Amino acid sequence: MAEEIVKIDKMEHSTSLRCVNQLTGRQQELYWQFVKTISRLEKEVIPCTVMTKRDWSAVFLAIALDFPEFFYWNQYEIKRVQQNEDGTVFSFEMSYHYNDRDLIRRKMNQMSAMAKDILEQIITRGMTETEMVRAVYDFLTLNLTYTNEKYQNGNSYPYASYTLETLLNRVGVCEGISVTFLYLLRQLQIECFGYASETHAWNVVKLGDLGDQHFFCDVTWDLRERENGRRYQYYMLTERQMRAKSHPDGDGVLFPGMRAYE
């Protein structure tokens, strides 16, 4: 059995994995099977239980939102899928942006070092969780750039723009920006979860110093507001406040059980 690139032992009980809890029991079995496959950079997968196209869409998105460390995995491309007549899947061949284990580890080390450097610059002793979230949010909204390259050239997004490589390149689409925010907050032991609709990705943050309340944060939309000279338009909002701003929350949300409460 191949060695894991990302260590996942004990992760099955982690409170930082929120999307998996929104899947059905059968989908959760598939989720953990694919997590282990991706962590080992394996390609061939025979699903451990019945799997439909809808299942793999939900499972793959949940993994991408829960595991920003899987930047080397291409969730949007499957090299080969074999299906039965009823549409259920009996074989996958996974696709990866990188296949070189040494290269992947070097990039992981780069990301870890950069995250550490950023946090050492912006986090000071004695900060509350709320203050730390604000510091990370400020850094990202001031230092990242949103790209719409796909719409300009008619092709798909550069893969780095929707993965954690956004942290290295400082350019990304909503998914890459969302996982970067999540990754930095997890380094601070702050619970942050990915959240997605059919067309967008953002985050929910749980803050212990505010009574474990949940709040929405959308770094991407505030990046775009920055261009208009406005800030904090989508920062630390309740569900009601997000809806009042015509945010896509609730419009095709793929994990509706993840809510931010008043």
N, C-alpha and C positions, 0 to 999 in steps of 0.2 A: 504494500500500500504506500502511495506517495506521501511524502512529508507535507504537512500543512504549512502554507505560506502565512496565513492568518490563523492564529491559535483560537479555536472556538470552544475548547473544553470549558465547561461551567457557564458558557454564554446562554444556554437554554433556559437558565433561571434568572437571567439578568433583567432588571426593570428598565434598562435602556433600550430594549428591543420592543417597540410598541406596535409596529404594523403587524407582526406575526400574530398578535393577540386578536386581530380583527378578522383573521382567516378562519375558515371552518376547520374542524378537526382533521379532515382528510387533507385539506390544503396545508395544514401545519406539518403533517407528516412529509409532504412533498417539499415544503419549505426547508426543513432541516436536512433532507436528503440532498437538495441542491446546494445548500450552504456548505455542506461538507465536500461536495464535489468541487465547488468553486474554490474553496480554501486550499484544495490539493491540486488545483490547475488541471483537473481531469476533464476529458472531453466527452466520452461516451457515457450516457445515462439511460438506464432502463427504469422508468418511474416505479416506485414501490407500491403504488396504489392507482386506482383509476384517475386519469388526468385528461381533462378537456382543454381546448384552446383557451376558454375563459379562465380555467384554473391556472394555466401557466402565465397568463397575463397578470393575474392578481398576485401570484407567488413571486414572479420576477420583480414586479414593482415593489413589493414588500421587502424583498431582500435588498434591492438597490437603496431604499430609504433607510433600512436598518443598518446596513453595512457600508458606510462610505469607504472603508478600507478595500473594498472590492473594485477599486478604480480600474483594474486591469481586465475586468470581465465586461464583455459587450452584451448587455441585456437586450439590445434591440436587434440583434442578429443571431439567428440559429443556423448553423451550417447545414444541418439535415434534421428533418422531423419525419418519423414514420408513424402513420396513423392507421387504425383499424377502420373498417367500413362504417362503423357508427361514429367516427370522428375522435375516438379516444386515442391517446398517444401511447405508443409502446416503445419508442426509442428516440433519443435526442443526440445530436452532436453539438456540444457547446462551442461558442465562439469567444475568443479573447483578443483584446487589443495588444496585449503583450504575452509572449509565451516563454520568455527567458526569465527564469527564476531569479538569477542574480540581478538583472535589470529591475525587476519588480521590487526586490528588497532594497536596492539602492534608492529607488523613487520613494518607497515607504520611509526610509531613513531621512530622505530630504524633507518629506512632508512633516514628519515628526519633529525634526530640528527646526523647521520654519515655524511650526505651530508653537513650539517652546519659545522661540525667539520673540514672536509676536506677543505672546502672553506675558513674557517677562517685561516687555515694553509698556503694556497697557494695564496690567493688573498690579495693584499694590496691596500690601498687607492690611488686613482689617476691612477690606471691601465686603459688602453684603452680596448675596447672590444677584439681587436686582442690579446693583452697581456693576458687577462683573458682566452681566448680560448686556447692559448699556455700553460698556467699554468695547466689547466684542462687536456689537452692532455698529457702533460708531466707526470702528476700524474698517469693517467690511464696506459700509456704505460710502466711506471716503476713499477706499483704496481698490475696490473691485470695479470692473467695467462690464456692463451687460452687453452681450453680442446678439445681433440679429443677422449674422452672416448667412444663415440658411436662406433667409428670404431675399437676400441680395444676389446670391449666386445660383439659387434654385436647387441646390444639393442639400444633403443632410448636414447637421451641425458637425463641426470637428469633434471627435469623441471626447477630447480633453475638456470641452466646454460644459459637458453634463456630468462630469465625474469630479472626484476630489482633486484632480490636477488643476482645477480652478484655483486652488490655494497657491500652487506654484506659479501659474501663468497670470493670475489676477484678472482673468477674463473668463466669462462663463454665461450659460443660460440659466434659467430659474432652477433647474435640478442641481446643477453644479454649485450654484450659490447656496442653495438650501443645505446640501450635504456638507459644504465648507463651514457654515454657521453651526451645524450640528456637531461636526468633528471638533471644533474649537471649544464648544461648551462642554462636551464630554471630557475633554482634557481637564476641565475645572470641576468635574464631578457634578455638573448641573444637568438635570434631566431635560433633554431636548429631543423632539421626535419629528420625523419627516411627515409631511401631510401633502396630499395630492388630489387634484381634480383631473379631468381628461386632458386639460391643456396647461396646467400650471402646477408648481410645487412651492411650498413654503414650510413654516415650522410652527410647532406648539412647544412652549417652554413651561416647565413646572417649577415654581419658585417656593422654596421652603420658608424663606423669611417673610413671605406673604401668605402664610397659612396653607401651603401646598396648592395654591390656586394655579390654574392653567391660563396662558395668554397666547394669542396668535402674534407671530412676528413674520413679516414678509420683507426680507432684505432686498429682493429683486425689485419689487414695486417702489420701495423707498429709494433705490438707486435711480430709478427713472424720475421720481419726484425731485431728486437732487438737481437734475438738469433744469427744473423749473424754479429752483431756489427754495424748495421746501424740504423739511426733514421731519422724521418721526410721524409720518402720516399713517404708517402701517406697523407701528411698533407697540407691543404690549397692549393689544386690543382684545376685548371680549368678543365672543361670537356675534353678539348684537351689534357691536360697533363695527365689526368687519362687514356685516351685511349692509349696514347703513352707508358704507362707502362703496357699495356695488362690487365688492370683492367676490371672486368665484367660489367662496366657501359655500358648500351645499349644492352647487351646480355641477352635478356629475362627480361629487367627491367619491373617491374609490374606497376610502376607509372611514365611513360615517360614524363609527363608534369612537373616534378620536375627536373629542369636542373640547372647546374652551368655554368654561362656565362663567356666568356672572358671579 
